[in-house]
Amino acid sequence: MLIRSFRTSDEGAVIALWRECGLTRAWNDPRKDITRKLTVQPELFLVGELDGKVIATLMAGYEGHRGWVNYLAIDPAAQRSGLGRALMTEIERRLLDRGCPKLNVQVRATNASAVEFYRSLGYALDDVVSLGKRLESDG
Ligand SMILES: CC(C)(COP(=O)(O)OP(=O)(O)OC[C@H]1O[C@@H](n2cnc3c(N)ncnc32)[C@H](O)[C@@H]1OP(=O)(O)O)[C@@H](O)C(=O)NCCC(=O)NCCS
């Protein structure tokens, strides 16, 4: 799998992959999420390509204190073959290069398999409650 930064021509394939992986939600317009990401550290929006096809994504950022990962998705046909781990290893390297001391991941409470995946990569549950406030509606 070739890991590279997102290109605008990937948009359709990326959104199809997010839908297939169950990552889209009614309140998050994936096109708007991509457009916003392209204005902030677009080089940290990664895709994995195999035989010219986008089979993996990872959207990350570093705000000077913590690194954050969103939209990690592996094509269901290619899951459990080490690609998720490979993408995370690559983003950890890129964030460390920028001086990022810690990476945080928010996982939906219902997504037990993603929690197991992150645990196997050395991520531990933090003793925090996650709160959010929507500043702009996508609807
Ligand atoms: C979660 C996800 C990214 C994992 O990617 P992946 O390429 O399948 O994972 P890897 O093959 O790199 O797995 C590495 C290790 O994580 C653990 N792991 C991965 N998937 C797991 C699962 N479903 N259940 C338990 N452990 C799992 C295993 O220890 C695995 O090593 P092993 O295969 O040698 O046992 C992928 O399943 C996915 O895209 N899921 C749907 C979207 C999603 O939930 N994304 C996360 C949003 S927070």
The ligand as an SDF file (V2000), in Angstrom:
LIG
                    3D

 48 50  0  0  0  0  0  0  0  0999 V2000
  -10.4090   -0.2460   13.0260 C   0  0  0  0  0  0  0  0  0  0  0  0
   -9.6330   -0.4120   11.7130 C   0  0  0  0  0  0  0  0  0  0  0  0
   -9.0960    0.9270   11.2450 C   0  0  0  0  0  0  0  0  0  0  0  0
   -8.4760   -1.3840   11.9470 C   0  0  0  0  0  0  0  0  0  0  0  0
   -7.6980   -1.4760   10.7640 O   0  0  0  0  0  0  0  0  0  0  0  0
   -7.0850   -2.8780   10.2770 P   0  0  0  0  0  0  0  0  0  0  0  0
   -6.2210   -2.6300    9.0980 O   0  0  0  0  0  0  0  0  0  0  0  0
   -8.1970   -3.8560   10.1030 O   0  0  0  0  0  0  0  0  0  0  0  0
   -6.2280   -3.3040   11.5350 O   0  0  0  0  0  0  0  0  0  0  0  0
   -4.8100   -4.0660   11.5370 P   0  0  0  0  0  0  0  0  0  0  0  0
   -4.8680   -5.2370   10.5940 O   0  0  0  0  0  0  0  0  0  0  0  0
   -3.7120   -3.1020   11.3290 O   0  0  0  0  0  0  0  0  0  0  0  0
   -4.8360   -4.6120   13.0420 O   0  0  0  0  0  0  0  0  0  0  0  0
   -3.7650   -4.4430   13.9310 C   0  0  0  0  0  0  0  0  0  0  0  0
   -4.1560   -5.1380   15.2220 C   0  0  0  0  0  0  0  0  0  0  0  0
   -5.2850   -4.4650   15.8140 O   0  0  0  0  0  0  0  0  0  0  0  0
   -6.1420   -5.4380   16.4500 C   0  0  0  0  0  0  0  0  0  0  0  0
   -7.4490   -5.4140   15.7800 N   0  0  0  0  0  0  0  0  0  0  0  0
   -7.7410   -4.9250   14.5670 C   0  0  0  0  0  0  0  0  0  0  0  0
   -9.0620   -5.0570   14.2990 N   0  0  0  0  0  0  0  0  0  0  0  0
   -9.5870   -5.6620   15.3740 C   0  0  0  0  0  0  0  0  0  0  0  0
  -10.9060   -6.0850   15.7050 C   0  0  0  0  0  0  0  0  0  0  0  0
  -11.9350   -5.9170   14.8630 N   0  0  0  0  0  0  0  0  0  0  0  0
  -11.1210   -6.6870   16.9000 N   0  0  0  0  0  0  0  0  0  0  0  0
  -10.0970   -6.8830   17.7720 C   0  0  0  0  0  0  0  0  0  0  0  0
   -8.8110   -6.5010   17.5040 N   0  0  0  0  0  0  0  0  0  0  0  0
   -8.5720   -5.9000   16.3240 C   0  0  0  0  0  0  0  0  0  0  0  0
   -5.4540   -6.7800   16.3100 C   0  0  0  0  0  0  0  0  0  0  0  0
   -4.5970   -6.9590   17.4160 O   0  0  0  0  0  0  0  0  0  0  0  0
   -4.6310   -6.5590   15.0550 C   0  0  0  0  0  0  0  0  0  0  0  0
   -3.5370   -7.4290   14.9430 O   0  0  0  0  0  0  0  0  0  0  0  0
   -3.7810   -8.9270   14.3340 P   0  0  0  0  0  0  0  0  0  0  0  0
   -4.5970   -8.7760   13.0720 O   0  0  0  0  0  0  0  0  0  0  0  0
   -2.3730   -9.4050   14.0960 O   0  0  0  0  0  0  0  0  0  0  0  0
   -4.5100   -9.6770   15.3930 O   0  0  0  0  0  0  0  0  0  0  0  0
  -10.5460   -1.0310   10.6080 C   0  0  0  0  0  0  0  0  0  0  0  0
  -11.1530   -2.2210   11.1060 O   0  0  0  0  0  0  0  0  0  0  0  0
  -11.6520   -0.1170   10.1130 C   0  0  0  0  0  0  0  0  0  0  0  0
  -11.4780    0.6160    9.1460 O   0  0  0  0  0  0  0  0  0  0  0  0
  -12.8240   -0.1890   10.7600 N   0  0  0  0  0  0  0  0  0  0  0  0
  -14.0000    0.5820   10.3280 C   0  0  0  0  0  0  0  0  0  0  0  0
  -13.8380    2.0590   10.5710 C   0  0  0  0  0  0  0  0  0  0  0  0
  -13.5090    2.3830   12.0120 C   0  0  0  0  0  0  0  0  0  0  0  0
  -14.1450    1.8840   12.9410 O   0  0  0  0  0  0  0  0  0  0  0  0
  -12.4950    3.2590   12.1760 N   0  0  0  0  0  0  0  0  0  0  0  0
  -12.0610    3.7150   13.4750 C   0  0  0  0  0  0  0  0  0  0  0  0
  -12.7790    4.9680   13.8190 C   0  0  0  0  0  0  0  0  0  0  0  0
  -12.3200    5.5490   15.4290 S   0  0  0  0  0  0  0  0  0  0  0  0
  1  2  1  0
  2  3  1  0
  2  4  1  0
  2 36  1  0
  4  5  1  0
  5  6  1  0
  6  7  2  0
  6  8  1  0
  6  9  1  0
  9 10  1  0
 10 11  2  0
 10 12  1  0
 10 13  1  0
 13 14  1  0
 14 15  1  0
 15 16  1  0
 15 30  1  0
 16 17  1  0
 17 18  1  0
 17 28  1  0
 18 19  1  0
 18 27  1  0
 19 20  2  0
 20 21  1  0
 21 22  1  0
 21 27  2  0
 22 23  1  0
 22 24  2  0
 24 25  1  0
 25 26  2  0
 26 27  1  0
 28 29  1  0
 28 30  1  0
 30 31  1  0
 31 32  1  0
 32 33  2  0
 32 34  1  0
 32 35  1  0
 36 37  1  0
 36 38  1  0
 38 39  2  0
 38 40  1  0
 40 41  1  0
 41 42  1  0
 42 43  1  0
 43 44  2  0
 43 45  1  0
 45 46  1  0
 46 47  1  0
 47 48  1  0
M  END
$$$$
